[in-house]
């Protein structure tokens, strides 16, 4: 018998993660949303995965366009994470600097890293789709990452440029 949903969610909240905004574009429409379900899959070829609930607005946009960009947020981008986690999707980009990457997806300014991807595979898992993406472009800068743990944004206390 599987664990209860409540116990599973409580346990998963204890896993500290980084925070990212996944962006995509389709037919001139840009969209983005905050995630922590993102992981590296392979270095050769460079591949990542994101997990997206099939009921969210971005799901059909990613599935149709076959493109997405993961923007890893810096510590000072907490308010941006909150903005992209809720509210009206059309207003999320107002006043936010970005450029369009090779996939056609927005790459946000001020992030500590980005990986711009083309979808290579979609897998169904419960309420979500796992999108595997081959990385077309990657960039990074030194800086402290924004963390997330037990329903709250966190400072991991990692000095900029530190390897430990």
N, C-alpha and C positions, 0 to 999 in steps of 0.2 A: 504494500500500500504506500503511495507517495506521501511525502511530507505535506502538511497543510500549507495553503497559500500564505497564511499569516506568519507561520514559522519560517518559511522560505524567505519571504520578504524581510523579516527581522534579521535573519542571518546575513542576507546579501547587503543590508545597510551597513554591516560591520566591515565590509571590504572597501578600503580606501581607494579611490580612483581619481584620475584627472578629469577635467571637464572640457568638453569640446562643443563646438557648434558645427553641425553638418549643414552645408549649403548645397543647393542645386538650382538649376535653371531649365526651363522648358518653354518653348514658344514665347520668349520674351518675358516670362514671369520668373522672378527670383524668389526663393524661399529658403528659410533656415530654421533650425530648431536645436535646442540644447540636448546633448547626449552624454552618457558616460559608458554606453555599451559600444565600445570601439576597441579594436585590438590589432596588433601586427600579426600577420599570418606567415609570411615568407619574405626573405630578403632577395631571393632569386627565383622567379622574378619578384620585384617588390610588390607585395600584396597585403591589403588590410581588410578587415571586416567591420561592418556596422550592423546593428540590430535595430529594426524599425517596426513599430507596431503598425499593423495593416490598417488601423482606423484613423491614423493621423494624416493630415493634409499632404505632407511631403511624400508619403509612400507611393501614390500613383505617379507623382512627378519623377521620382528617382527610377521607378520601374519603367516608365515610358522613355525618359531621356537617356537612361543607362549611364548617368553621370552623377558624381557627387564630390564634394571636397570636405575634408575634416580639418577644422581650424582649432588647434589646441590653445586654450585660453591661458593668458598670463594672469597672475595673481590680481593685478589691478583691474581686470575685466569682469569682476563679480557682477556688476550691474548689467553688463551685456548678457551674461549667462542668464540672469533673471528675466531680462526682456525677451530673450529667445525661447525661454521655457514656458511662457504663457502669453496672454494678451492676443491682440489682433495680428495675425500673420502678415498682413499687408503693411503694417506700420513698423515692423521690427527693424527694417533696414534704414528708416528715416534718420539721417544724420550720422550714419555709420559708414566709415570709409572702407572701400574695397576695390579690388581690381578683378577682372575676369581672367581666370586661369585657362590652360590649354583645353580643359574639358568643357569650358563654357560656364562653369560654376564660379560663384564669387569666392575670392580669397580675401578674408578680412584683415584689416590693418591692425597692427599691435599684438598679434598672437605670438606665442613662442615657437609655433611650428604649424605647418600645413602639409597635407597630402591630398593632391588633386587626382581624382580617379575615374576610371572607366569601369563599369560593372562587367564582370566576367562570368558571374554565376549568382543565382538566387536560390536560396534554400528556405523551406518553410519549417518553422518550429513553433508550435502552439499558436499564439496570437501575433507572432512576429515573422518578418522576413529577414533572413541573414543575407546581406548583400556583400559579396566578395568583389573587391575592386583592385585592378592593376593600377599602380601608381604611375601617373604620367608626369607629375612634377612634385617635388618636395622642397621645402624650404624651412629654415629655422633661424633662431637668434637666441642669444643668452638671455635668461630671465627666469624669474620664479614662476612655477606653474600654479594655476588655481586648482585646489583639491576639493573633493567631496567625500563626506563620511557621515553616516547616520543622519541623513536628511538636512545636512548643513554644509555650506561652502567652508573650506578650510585653507589655512596657510600651512603647507608642509614644512616650512622653516628651512627650505633649501636655498642657500645663497646663490645668486645668479652666477653662472659659470662654474659651479662646484660639481665635481664628479661624485661626491658622496652626500 
